[in-house]
Amino acid sequence: MRVGKRGITNALIRELDNILKARGVVKVKLLRSFRESHDVDREVRARLAEELAERLRAEVIDVRGYTIVLKRGRGITG
């Protein structure tokens, strides 16, 4: 999934939830338009990853560059 200038919307959260239900893992790429409009730096990326994980009842597997990898393990449902 790619996050653009609209940012984290309810529609994006629903789509990420659907992907996690189907596959168990999802990569979220923060596009340049999002980074520029939301002034994203390393600290913001980490907070954003944790916020997404909390909202999706998932765990952060990795944050590399502007890509966040989330996983929903067994027993964790959305």
FIKE-972285 format. One record per residue: residue number from 1; residue in three letters; y, x, z negated of N, C-alpha, C in turn. Coordinates in nm, 2 decimals, decimal comma, padded with zeros to 4 digits. Each point is the difference from the previous one (the first is absolute). Layout:
BEGIN
num; residu; n_c2; n_c1; n_c3; ca_c2; ca_c1; ca_c3; c_c2; c_c1; c_c3
NUM; ALA; Y; X; Z; Y; X; Z; Y; X; Z
...
//
This chain:
BEGIN
num; residu; n_c2; n_c1; n_c3; ca_c2; ca_c1; ca_c3; c_c2; c_c1; c_c3
1; MET; -00,12; 00,08; 00,00; 00,12; -00,08; 00,00; 00,12; 00,09; 00,00
2; ARG; 00,11; -00,05; 00,07; 00,12; 00,07; 00,00; 00,11; -00,08; -00,07
3; VAL; 00,08; 00,07; -00,08; 00,11; -00,07; -00,06; 00,13; 00,05; 00,07
4; GLY; 00,07; -00,10; 00,05; 00,13; 00,03; 00,08; 00,12; -00,04; -00,09
5; LYS; 00,11; -00,02; 00,07; 00,13; -00,02; -00,07; 00,00; -00,13; -00,08
6; ARG; -00,09; -00,10; 00,03; 00,00; -00,12; -00,09; -00,06; 00,03; -00,14
7; GLY; -00,07; 00,11; -00,01; -00,05; 00,04; -00,13; -00,13; -00,07; -00,04
8; ILE; -00,01; -00,01; -00,13; -00,12; -00,07; -00,06; 00,03; -00,15; -00,01
9; THR; -00,06; -00,07; 00,08; 00,02; -00,15; 00,00; -00,13; -00,07; -00,05
10; ASN; 00,01; -00,12; -00,03; -00,11; -00,08; -00,04; -00,11; 00,00; 00,11
11; ALA; 00,05; -00,01; 00,12; -00,10; 00,00; 00,12; -00,07; 00,13; 00,00
12; LEU; 00,06; 00,11; -00,02; -00,06; 00,13; 00,00; -00,10; 00,01; -00,11
13; ILE; 00,03; -00,05; -00,12; -00,09; 00,00; -00,11; -00,13; -00,08; 00,03
14; ARG; 00,02; -00,12; 00,06; -00,11; -00,08; 00,04; -00,09; 00,07; 00,10
15; GLU; 00,06; 00,06; 00,09; -00,08; 00,07; 00,11; -00,07; 00,12; -00,06
16; LEU; 00,06; 00,08; -00,09; -00,07; 00,11; -00,07; -00,11; -00,05; -00,08
17; ASP; 00,02; -00,12; -00,07; -00,11; -00,06; -00,08; -00,12; -00,03; 00,08
18; ASN; 00,03; -00,06; 00,12; -00,11; -00,04; 00,09; -00,08; 00,12; 00,05
19; ILE; 00,08; 00,11; 00,03; -00,07; 00,12; 00,04; -00,09; 00,06; -00,11
20; LEU; 00,06; 00,00; -00,12; -00,08; 00,05; -00,11; -00,12; -00,08; -00,03
21; LYS; 00,01; -00,13; 00,02; -00,12; -00,09; -00,02; -00,11; 00,03; 00,10
22; ALA; 00,05; 00,03; 00,12; -00,10; 00,02; 00,11; -00,05; 00,14; 00,00
23; ARG; 00,08; 00,10; -00,02; -00,04; 00,14; 00,01; -00,01; 00,08; -00,12
24; GLY; 00,08; -00,04; -00,11; 00,00; 00,07; -00,12; 00,10; 00,11; -00,01
25; VAL; 00,05; 00,04; 00,12; 00,10; 00,11; 00,00; 00,10; -00,02; 00,11
26; VAL; 00,12; 00,04; -00,03; 00,11; -00,01; 00,10; 00,10; 00,11; -00,01
27; LYS; 00,05; 00,05; 00,12; 00,10; 00,10; 00,00; 00,13; -00,08; 00,03
28; VAL; 00,10; 00,04; -00,07; 00,14; -00,06; 00,02; 00,09; 00,11; 00,04
29; LYS; 00,05; -00,01; 00,12; 00,09; 00,10; 00,05; 00,15; -00,05; -00,01
30; LEU; 00,08; 00,08; -00,06; 00,14; -00,03; -00,02; 00,08; 00,05; 00,12
31; LEU; 00,04; -00,08; 00,09; 00,07; 00,04; 00,12; 00,14; 00,05; -00,03
32; ARG; 00,05; 00,08; 00,09; 00,13; 00,06; -00,01; 00,11; -00,11; -00,03
33; SER; -00,01; -00,11; 00,07; 00,10; -00,11; -00,02; 00,00; -00,05; -00,15
34; PHE; -00,12; -00,01; -00,06; -00,01; -00,03; -00,14; 00,06; 00,11; -00,09
35; ARG; -00,04; 00,12; 00,03; 00,05; 00,11; -00,08; 00,15; 00,01; 00,00
36; GLU; 00,06; -00,01; 00,11; 00,14; 00,01; 00,02; 00,08; -00,12; -00,07
37; SER; -00,05; -00,12; 00,02; 00,07; -00,11; -00,06; -00,03; -00,02; -00,15
38; HIS; -00,10; 00,06; -00,05; -00,03; -00,01; -00,15; 00,02; 00,14; -00,07
39; ASP; 00,05; 00,10; 00,07; 00,02; 00,13; -00,06; -00,12; 00,05; -00,08
40; VAL; -00,11; 00,02; 00,07; -00,13; 00,03; -00,06; -00,01; 00,15; -00,01
41; ASP; -00,03; 00,05; -00,13; -00,03; 00,14; -00,02; -00,14; 00,00; -00,07
42; ARG; -00,04; 00,12; -00,05; -00,13; 00,02; -00,06; -00,02; -00,09; -00,12
43; GLU; 00,10; -00,01; -00,08; -00,01; -00,08; -00,13; -00,02; -00,15; 00,04
44; VAL; 00,08; -00,04; 00,10; 00,00; -00,14; 00,04; -00,14; -00,03; 00,06
45; ARG; -00,06; 00,09; 00,08; -00,13; -00,02; 00,06; -00,10; -00,03; -00,11
46; ALA; 00,00; 00,08; -00,10; -00,10; -00,01; -00,11; 00,02; -00,14; -00,07
47; ARG; 00,12; -00,04; -00,03; 00,02; -00,13; -00,06; -00,04; -00,11; 00,09
48; LEU; 00,03; 00,01; 00,12; -00,04; -00,10; 00,10; -00,15; -00,01; 00,01
49; ALA; -00,07; 00,11; 00,00; -00,14; 00,00; 00,01; -00,06; -00,08; -00,13
50; GLU; 00,05; 00,03; -00,11; -00,04; -00,06; -00,13; 00,03; -00,15; 00,00
51; GLU; 00,12; -00,04; 00,05; 00,03; -00,14; 00,01; -00,09; -00,07; 00,09
52; LEU; -00,03; 00,05; 00,12; -00,09; -00,06; 00,09; -00,14; -00,02; -00,06
53; ALA; -00,05; 00,11; -00,06; -00,13; -00,01; -00,07; 00,00; -00,11; -00,10
54; GLU; 00,10; -00,01; -00,08; 00,01; -00,10; -00,11; 00,00; -00,14; 00,07
55; ARG; 00,08; -00,02; 00,10; 00,01; -00,13; 00,06; -00,13; -00,04; 00,07
56; LEU; -00,07; 00,10; 00,05; -00,13; -00,03; 00,08; -00,12; 00,01; -00,09
57; ARG; 00,01; 00,04; -00,12; -00,11; 00,02; -00,09; -00,09; 00,11; 00,06
58; ALA; 00,06; 00,10; 00,04; -00,08; 00,11; 00,06; 00,04; 00,13; -00,07
59; GLU; -00,05; 00,11; 00,05; 00,03; 00,13; -00,06; 00,05; 00,09; 00,11
60; VAL; 00,09; 00,09; -00,03; 00,06; 00,10; 00,09; -00,10; 00,11; 00,01
61; ILE; -00,05; 00,03; 00,12; -00,09; 00,11; 00,03; 00,08; 00,12; 00,03
62; ASP; 00,10; -00,01; 00,08; 00,08; 00,12; 00,05; 00,13; -00,04; 00,05
63; VAL; 00,10; 00,09; -00,02; 00,13; -00,02; 00,06; 00,03; 00,14; 00,07
64; ARG; 00,00; 00,00; 00,13; 00,02; 00,12; 00,08; 00,11; -00,03; 00,09
65; GLY; 00,11; 00,08; -00,01; 00,11; -00,03; 00,09; 00,05; -00,14; -00,03
66; TYR; 00,00; -00,07; 00,11; 00,05; -00,14; -00,01; -00,11; -00,10; 00,02
67; THR; -00,12; 00,04; -00,03; -00,12; -00,08; 00,01; -00,06; -00,02; -00,14
68; ILE; -00,02; -00,13; -00,03; -00,06; -00,04; -00,13; -00,14; -00,05; 00,03
69; VAL; -00,10; 00,04; -00,07; -00,14; -00,05; 00,01; -00,04; -00,08; -00,12
70; LEU; -00,03; -00,12; 00,02; -00,04; -00,09; -00,11; -00,15; -00,04; 00,01
71; LYS; -00,06; -00,02; -00,11; -00,14; -00,04; 00,00; -00,02; -00,11; -00,11
72; ARG; -00,08; -00,09; 00,04; -00,04; -00,10; -00,10; -00,15; 00,01; -00,02
73; GLY; -00,04; 00,04; -00,12; -00,14; 00,03; -00,03; -00,08; -00,13; -00,03
74; ARG; -00,12; 00,02; -00,02; -00,09; -00,11; -00,04; 00,05; -00,06; -00,13
75; GLY; -00,01; -00,13; -00,01; 00,05; -00,06; -00,13; 00,15; -00,03; -00,01
76; ILE; 00,07; 00,05; 00,10; 00,15; -00,02; 00,01; 00,02; -00,10; 00,11
77; THR; 00,05; -00,12; -00,04; 00,02; -00,10; 00,10; 00,15; -00,03; 00,01
78; GLY; 00,04; -00,06; 00,11; 00,14; -00,03; 00,02; 00,02; -00,14; -00,01
//
